[in-house]
């Protein structure tokens, strides 16, 4: 019981109660994790909060997590990420089941954990775009073949679309390798859903901006003329990451004015101007490795999600590491929906043998999506 006197602030009582509840949740998760250790693996994406990461058996980006899960025999995979990541895990884990291996169940602790970028491309719009692009090809005969490439940050049915049309999936780490390979077999690419990763990668490869028009699915013919489509090398989809869109060239200018010896390192999902102005560009794994390898005293302003940035700053206190958007945190709000209470509910459902929020991709989509994933892995 808490005794209330005239000096007690009711909000302080609420804060203490909330903290006590949170501590109890975390303690229960720890006990359940130990109890279920033989049947459960918990995967944590880099952008998760520390209260979730502390329970992760594996931490990494979406593809590494899915590949790791596929190598394990544990029947339950609790994926602390977002929806498309859990779908990818299900595709890789259950595509080639042997008689000696049971189907693995992939659980997303909160079904509302989605990805705004992935939502910017849907199967109906992509199929419409594909019909428009191939019709222009046939009519103008300016292009012999078009290949679709999707960033892994998309729904399973779009991965399947790419698989059915001879295309590839890519990650931020291998996008250049995948695009370069695809251009050996096609004169034109459709790249979705992230325009920035596509533009930044292709420009680095020497493809001029004027050969990378932007297809806007809300406009007739994507807002492009037949001539623009016919003359394009890479047609970019009008999608982007709401987190990395926050970083601006003005932030780089301001930081360099006060700290000229700082290194600007950003994710390739950032806008073209930001990437061009940065010193270093790469995936979450690349960013982490560069900072880890840097000597003590190094200074970095990092253009990616704040949870990863803060974790790197704690890991390397002898280096100056902060967000490019400092002092304003750049948080992935959909990733943040994976709260400890949701993780606890997922573990309890497994304990009770009534798993909730199981992500299951149907066999037809899984098979086609796996083709595109395998093509990517062969290249990488």
C-alpha positions as CSV (number, residue, x, y, z in Angstrom):
1,X,0.0,0.0,0.0
2,X,1.2,3.5,-0.8
3,X,0.5,6.2,1.8
4,X,-0.5,9.5,0.2
5,X,0.3,12.8,1.8
6,X,0.1,16.3,0.7
7,X,3.6,16.1,-0.8
8,X,2.9,13.1,-3.0
9,X,2.4,13.8,-6.7
10,X,-0.3,11.5,-8.1
11,X,1.7,11.3,-11.4
12,X,4.7,10.0,-9.4
13,X,2.5,7.2,-8.0
14,X,1.3,6.3,-11.5
15,X,4.9,6.3,-12.8
16,X,6.0,3.9,-10.0
17,X,3.1,1.6,-10.6
18,X,3.8,1.6,-14.3
19,X,7.5,0.8,-13.6
20,X,6.6,-2.0,-11.2
21,X,4.2,-3.5,-13.8
22,X,6.9,-3.3,-16.5
23,X,9.5,-4.9,-14.2
24,X,7.1,-7.7,-13.5
25,X,6.4,-8.2,-17.2
26,X,10.2,-8.4,-17.9
27,X,10.8,-10.8,-15.1
28,X,8.0,-13.1,-16.3
29,X,9.4,-13.0,-19.9
30,X,12.8,-14.0,-18.6
31,X,11.3,-17.0,-16.7
32,X,9.2,-18.1,-19.6
33,X,12.0,-17.8,-22.0
34,X,14.1,-20.1,-19.9
35,X,11.2,-22.5,-19.5
36,X,10.6,-22.6,-23.3
37,X,14.2,-22.5,-24.4
38,X,14.0,-26.0,-26.1
39,X,11.1,-25.0,-28.3
40,X,11.4,-21.2,-28.9
41,X,13.8,-18.9,-30.5
42,X,13.4,-15.2,-30.2
43,X,14.6,-13.0,-33.1
44,X,15.2,-9.3,-32.6
45,X,15.6,-6.7,-35.4
46,X,18.2,-4.0,-34.9
47,X,15.4,-1.4,-34.6
48,X,13.7,-2.9,-31.6
49,X,13.9,-1.3,-28.2
50,X,16.3,-2.6,-25.6
51,X,13.5,-4.1,-23.5
52,X,12.9,-6.5,-26.4
53,X,16.5,-6.9,-27.6
54,X,17.6,-8.2,-24.2
55,X,15.5,-11.3,-24.8
56,X,16.6,-11.9,-28.4
57,X,18.6,-15.1,-29.1
58,X,19.6,-13.5,-32.4
59,X,19.9,-9.8,-33.4
60,X,20.3,-8.6,-36.9
61,X,18.5,-7.4,-40.1
62,X,15.5,-9.1,-41.5
63,X,17.2,-11.5,-43.9
64,X,19.9,-12.7,-41.5
65,X,17.2,-13.3,-38.9
66,X,15.1,-15.4,-41.3
67,X,18.1,-17.4,-42.5
68,X,19.1,-18.1,-39.0
69,X,15.6,-19.2,-38.0
70,X,15.5,-21.6,-41.0
71,X,18.6,-23.4,-39.8
72,X,17.1,-24.1,-36.4
73,X,15.0,-27.0,-35.4
74,X,12.9,-25.2,-32.8
75,X,9.2,-25.4,-33.6
76,X,8.4,-21.8,-32.5
77,X,10.0,-18.6,-33.9
78,X,9.0,-15.4,-32.2
79,X,9.9,-12.7,-34.6
80,X,10.3,-9.3,-33.0
81,X,10.2,-7.2,-36.1
82,X,7.4,-6.3,-38.6
83,X,5.0,-8.3,-40.7
84,X,6.9,-8.7,-43.9
85,X,9.9,-10.0,-41.9
86,X,7.8,-12.7,-40.3
87,X,6.5,-13.7,-43.7
88,X,10.0,-14.0,-45.0
89,X,10.9,-16.2,-42.1
90,X,7.9,-18.5,-42.7
91,X,8.9,-18.7,-46.4
92,X,12.4,-19.8,-45.7
93,X,11.6,-22.0,-42.7
94,X,8.8,-24.0,-44.2
95,X,9.5,-24.2,-47.9
96,X,11.5,-27.5,-47.8
97,X,10.1,-29.6,-45.1
98,X,11.5,-33.1,-44.7
99,X,9.5,-35.9,-43.0
100,X,11.8,-35.7,-40.0
101,X,11.2,-32.0,-39.5
102,X,7.9,-30.5,-38.3
103,X,6.5,-27.2,-39.6
104,X,7.9,-24.2,-37.7
105,X,5.4,-21.7,-36.5
106,X,6.4,-18.0,-36.9
107,X,4.8,-15.7,-34.4
108,X,4.6,-11.9,-34.7
109,X,3.9,-10.6,-31.1
110,X,1.8,-7.7,-32.4
111,X,0.0,-8.0,-35.7
112,X,-0.2,-4.2,-36.1
113,X,3.6,-4.1,-36.5
114,X,3.8,-3.4,-40.2
115,X,6.0,-1.3,-42.5
116,X,4.8,1.9,-44.1
117,X,7.2,1.4,-47.0
118,X,6.0,-2.2,-47.7
119,X,2.4,-0.8,-47.6
120,X,3.3,1.6,-50.5
121,X,3.3,-1.2,-53.0
122,X,0.5,-3.7,-53.3
123,X,0.0,-6.6,-55.7
124,X,-2.9,-4.9,-57.7
125,X,-0.9,-1.7,-58.3
126,X,2.3,-3.6,-59.2
127,X,0.4,-5.8,-61.7
128,X,-1.2,-2.8,-63.3
129,X,2.3,-1.1,-63.6
130,X,3.7,-4.3,-65.1
131,X,1.0,-4.4,-67.7
132,X,1.6,-0.8,-68.6
133,X,5.3,-1.2,-68.9
134,X,5.2,-4.4,-70.9
135,X,2.6,-2.9,-73.3
136,X,4.9,0.0,-74.0
137,X,7.7,-2.4,-74.6
138,X,5.7,-4.4,-77.1
139,X,4.5,-1.2,-78.9
140,X,7.8,0.7,-79.1
141,X,10.1,-2.3,-79.3
142,X,12.8,-0.2,-77.7
143,X,13.5,-2.7,-74.9
144,X,14.0,-6.4,-75.3
145,X,13.2,-7.5,-71.7
146,X,12.2,-6.1,-68.4
147,X,12.9,-7.7,-65.0
148,X,11.3,-6.8,-61.7
149,X,13.4,-6.4,-58.6
150,X,11.8,-6.0,-55.2
151,X,13.5,-4.8,-52.0
152,X,13.0,-7.4,-49.3
153,X,10.8,-4.9,-47.5
154,X,7.6,-6.0,-49.1
155,X,4.6,-8.3,-48.8
156,X,5.0,-12.0,-49.6
157,X,2.7,-11.8,-52.7
158,X,5.0,-9.2,-54.2
159,X,8.0,-11.5,-53.6
160,X,5.9,-14.2,-55.4
161,X,5.2,-11.8,-58.3
162,X,8.9,-11.2,-58.7
163,X,9.6,-14.9,-58.6
164,X,6.9,-15.7,-61.3
165,X,8.4,-13.0,-63.6
166,X,12.0,-14.1,-63.5
167,X,13.0,-11.4,-61.1
168,X,15.0,-11.0,-57.9
169,X,14.7,-9.9,-54.3
170,X,17.5,-7.7,-52.9
171,X,18.5,-6.3,-49.5
172,X,20.3,-3.0,-48.7
173,X,23.5,-5.0,-48.5
174,X,23.4,-6.7,-51.8
175,X,21.3,-4.4,-54.0
176,X,24.2,-3.4,-56.2
177,X,25.2,-7.0,-56.8
178,X,21.6,-8.0,-57.6
179,X,20.9,-5.1,-59.9
180,X,24.2,-5.6,-61.8
181,X,23.4,-9.2,-62.3
182,X,19.8,-8.5,-63.5
183,X,21.1,-6.0,-66.1
184,X,23.1,-8.7,-67.8
185,X,19.8,-10.3,-68.8
186,X,17.5,-7.3,-69.3
187,X,17.7,-3.8,-70.7
188,X,15.2,-2.4,-68.2
189,X,14.3,-3.0,-64.5
190,X,11.2,-2.2,-62.4
191,X,12.5,-1.6,-58.9
192,X,10.1,-1.4,-55.9
193,X,9.0,-0.4,-53.3
194,X,11.8,1.9,-52.1
195,X,12.7,4.6,-54.7
196,X,15.7,5.8,-52.6
197,X,17.5,2.5,-52.4
198,X,17.0,2.0,-56.1
199,X,18.1,5.5,-57.1
200,X,21.1,5.6,-54.7
201,X,22.3,2.2,-55.8
202,X,21.9,2.6,-59.5
203,X,23.4,6.1,-59.5
204,X,26.5,4.7,-57.8
205,X,26.6,2.1,-60.6
206,X,26.8,4.9,-63.2
207,X,23.2,5.0,-64.3
208,X,22.1,8.7,-64.8
209,X,19.2,10.1,-62.9
210,X,17.3,10.9,-66.1
211,X,17.2,7.2,-66.9
212,X,15.5,6.4,-63.6
213,X,11.9,7.9,-63.8
214,X,9.6,7.6,-60.9
215,X,6.4,5.5,-61.3
216,X,3.5,7.0,-59.2
217,X,0.8,4.3,-58.9
218,X,-1.9,6.9,-58.0
219,X,-1.5,8.6,-61.5
220,X,-2.6,7.3,-64.9
221,X,0.3,5.3,-66.4
222,X,2.3,6.1,-63.3
223,X,2.6,9.7,-64.4
224,X,5.0,8.7,-67.2
225,X,4.8,9.1,-70.9
226,X,5.4,6.2,-73.3
227,X,8.6,7.8,-74.3
228,X,9.8,8.1,-70.7
229,X,9.0,4.5,-70.1
230,X,10.7,3.3,-73.3
231,X,13.9,5.3,-72.6
232,X,14.2,4.3,-68.9
233,X,16.9,2.0,-67.6
234,X,15.4,1.6,-64.2
235,X,11.8,2.5,-63.3
236,X,11.5,3.4,-59.7
237,X,8.4,3.0,-57.5
238,X,7.1,5.9,-55.5
239,X,7.8,4.4,-52.1
240,X,10.1,5.3,-49.2
241,X,10.9,4.6,-45.6
242,X,9.2,7.0,-43.3
243,X,12.1,6.8,-40.8
244,X,14.9,7.4,-43.2
245,X,12.9,10.1,-45.0
246,X,13.3,12.3,-41.9
247,X,17.0,12.8,-42.4
248,X,17.8,16.0,-44.3
249,X,20.7,17.7,-46.1
250,X,20.3,20.7,-43.7
251,X,21.1,18.4,-40.8
252,X,24.4,17.4,-42.4
253,X,25.3,21.0,-43.1
254,X,24.5,22.0,-39.5
255,X,26.5,19.2,-37.9
256,X,29.6,19.8,-40.2
257,X,29.5,23.5,-39.3
258,X,29.9,22.7,-35.6
259,X,31.9,19.4,-35.8
260,X,33.9,19.4,-39.0
261,X,35.8,16.2,-38.1
262,X,32.7,14.1,-37.7
263,X,31.8,11.3,-40.1
264,X,28.3,11.2,-41.6
265,X,27.2,7.6,-42.1
266,X,23.7,6.9,-43.4
267,X,21.4,4.1,-44.6
268,X,20.8,3.9,-48.4
269,X,17.0,4.3,-47.8
270,X,17.8,8.0,-47.1
271,X,17.1,10.5,-49.9
272,X,19.5,11.0,-52.8
273,X,20.7,14.4,-51.5
274,X,21.5,13.0,-48.1
275,X,23.3,10.0,-49.5
276,X,25.3,12.2,-51.8
277,X,26.4,14.5,-48.9
278,X,27.3,11.7,-46.5
279,X,30.8,10.3,-46.1
280,X,29.7,6.6,-45.8
281,X,26.5,4.8,-46.9
282,X,25.4,1.2,-46.1
283,X,23.1,-1.2,-44.5
284,X,22.6,-1.6,-40.7
285,X,25.2,-4.3,-40.7
286,X,27.6,-2.0,-42.6
287,X,27.0,0.9,-40.3
288,X,27.5,-1.3,-37.2
289,X,30.8,-2.7,-38.6
290,X,32.2,0.6,-39.6
291,X,31.6,2.1,-36.2
292,X,33.0,-1.0,-34.4
293,X,36.2,-0.9,-36.5
294,X,36.8,2.8,-36.0
295,X,39.5,3.9,-33.5
296,X,38.6,5.4,-30.1
297,X,37.7,9.1,-30.3
298,X,36.0,8.7,-33.7
299,X,32.9,10.8,-34.2
300,X,29.8,9.6,-36.1
301,X,26.4,11.2,-36.9
302,X,24.3,8.2,-38.0
303,X,21.3,8.4,-40.4
304,X,19.2,5.4,-39.3
305,X,16.7,4.4,-36.6
306,X,17.4,5.7,-33.1
307,X,17.3,2.4,-31.2
308,X,20.3,1.1,-33.2
309,X,22.1,4.4,-32.9
310,X,21.6,4.5,-29.1
311,X,22.7,0.8,-28.8
312,X,25.9,1.6,-30.7
313,X,26.6,4.6,-28.5
314,X,26.3,2.4,-25.4
315,X,28.4,-0.3,-26.9
316,X,31.2,2.1,-27.8
317,X,31.4,4.8,-25.1
318,X,34.9,5.7,-26.2
319,X,33.5,7.0,-29.5
320,X,31.1,9.9,-30.1
321,X,28.0,8.5,-31.7
322,X,24.6,10.2,-32.1
323,X,21.7,10.5,-34.5
324,X,22.0,12.7,-37.6
325,X,18.6,14.1,-36.5
326,X,19.8,14.9,-32.9
327,X,18.3,16.1,-30.7
328,X,15.1,14.8,-32.3
329,X,14.9,11.0,-32.2
330,X,14.1,9.1,-35.4
331,X,11.9,6.2,-34.2
332,X,10.3,3.5,-36.3
333,X,6.8,3.7,-34.7
334,X,5.6,0.4,-36.3
335,X,8.6,-1.6,-35.0
336,X,8.0,0.0,-31.6
337,X,4.6,-1.7,-31.5
338,X,6.4,-4.9,-30.3
339,X,6.1,-4.1,-26.6
340,X,7.2,-6.4,-23.8
341,X,3.6,-7.2,-22.9
342,X,3.0,-8.4,-26.5
343,X,6.1,-10.6,-26.3
344,X,4.9,-12.0,-23.0
345,X,1.5,-12.8,-24.5
346,X,3.2,-14.6,-27.4
347,X,5.3,-16.7,-25.0
348,X,2.3,-17.5,-22.8
349,X,0.3,-18.7,-25.8
350,X,3.1,-21.1,-26.7
351,X,3.3,-22.3,-23.1
352,X,-0.5,-23.0,-23.3
353,X,0.0,-24.8,-26.7
354,X,-2.4,-22.3,-28.3
355,X,0.0,-20.0,-30.2
356,X,-1.4,-16.6,-31.3
357,X,-0.5,-14.4,-34.2
358,X,1.0,-17.2,-36.3
359,X,2.1,-15.8,-39.7
360,X,1.6,-18.4,-42.4
361,X,2.2,-17.8,-46.2
362,X,0.1,-20.0,-48.4
363,X,1.9,-22.7,-50.4
364,X,1.5,-21.1,-53.9
365,X,2.9,-17.7,-52.8
366,X,5.6,-19.3,-50.7
367,X,6.9,-21.4,-53.7
368,X,7.1,-18.4,-56.1
369,X,8.6,-16.1,-53.4
370,X,11.2,-18.7,-52.6
371,X,12.3,-18.7,-56.3
372,X,13.1,-15.0,-56.0
373,X,14.9,-15.4,-52.7
374,X,16.9,-18.3,-54.0
375,X,18.0,-16.3,-57.0
376,X,19.2,-13.6,-54.7
377,X,21.1,-16.0,-52.4
378,X,22.8,-17.6,-55.4
379,X,24.0,-14.2,-56.6
380,X,25.1,-13.1,-53.1
